[in-house]
């Protein structure tokens, strides 16, 4: 198989419902990896429309792209604002 002809996986293509987004976020949070969380939020924002998410979060579109790239370490405030704009909240539960 010629690997150059393979389609690049894009999680945003599969985040087409609230349930899919919640399941994705739950799996990501279980990994306890801030860079993975930033990337996942970027996937969700892309699925919802980056421009609208940035507007709803009160963050510039460019700054949002920068904050949600895979190697980023966004501040909690940024994560919280993006989650709020997506209609998602973090919930603590006993391990």
N, C-alpha and C positions, 0 to 999 in steps of 0.2 A: 504494500500500500504506500502510495506517495503521500508522505506526511504534509507536504506543502499544499495539498488539495483539501486537507481536513478543515472543517469549519471550526473557528475558535469558539469555545464555550462561553456563553454570556448568561449568567444567572438571571439577569433582569428580564430575559425573555420568558422565564417561568414564574415570575412573581406577578401573576395576573389576577390575584384575589387576596382579600384580607387574610383568609386562612393560610394561603401559601406564604404570605409575608410573616405572619405570626410563627409558623412552623420554622421558617428560615431563621428568623431572629432567635428563636429558642435554641436551635441547634448551634448557632454562632456563639451565643452567650455561654453555652456549656463549654466551649473551647477556652474561655478565659484569656483571650488574646486581643489586646486593644487594636492592633493593626488589622486583624481580621474583622473586628467589629467595624472599624472605619470603612474598610472595603465593602462589607456587607451593606452598610448604610448607603454607600455609594451605589451599589446595585439596586437597592430599593428606590433610592431617589431617581435613578435613571429610569426605572420601570414606571414611576409616577410622573416623571417629567422634571428634570433638574431645575429648569427655570422656575416652575411653580413651587417646588419645594424650597428653593432659595428664597423666593419672595415670601412664602408663608413662614419661614424660619427667621426672616429678617437678616439674612446673610447674603452678601453679594455672590452671584453665580460663580465667578472665578475663585473666590475664597472658599466656596463650598466644594468645588472640584478639588482644590488644594487640600482641604481638611479631610476629605473622604477618599483620598488615594490610598492604595494598599500599604505604603510605607509611612503613612502619617500617624501622628499621635495627637488626635484632636483633644481639646479641653473638654471636660465634662459638660460645661455650659453649651458648647457647640453640639455635642451629642444629644443633650437634652432638648435643645431647640429643634434639631432635625427630627428627633423622635416625636415631639409634640406636633410638628408640621405634618408628620405622616399619620398622626392619630394613634401612635403606639406609646405605651408607657412601660417602664421597667418596674418589675415587681419583685420584692424580696421574699424568699421562702426558705424555710428550714431545710438544711441538707439532709 
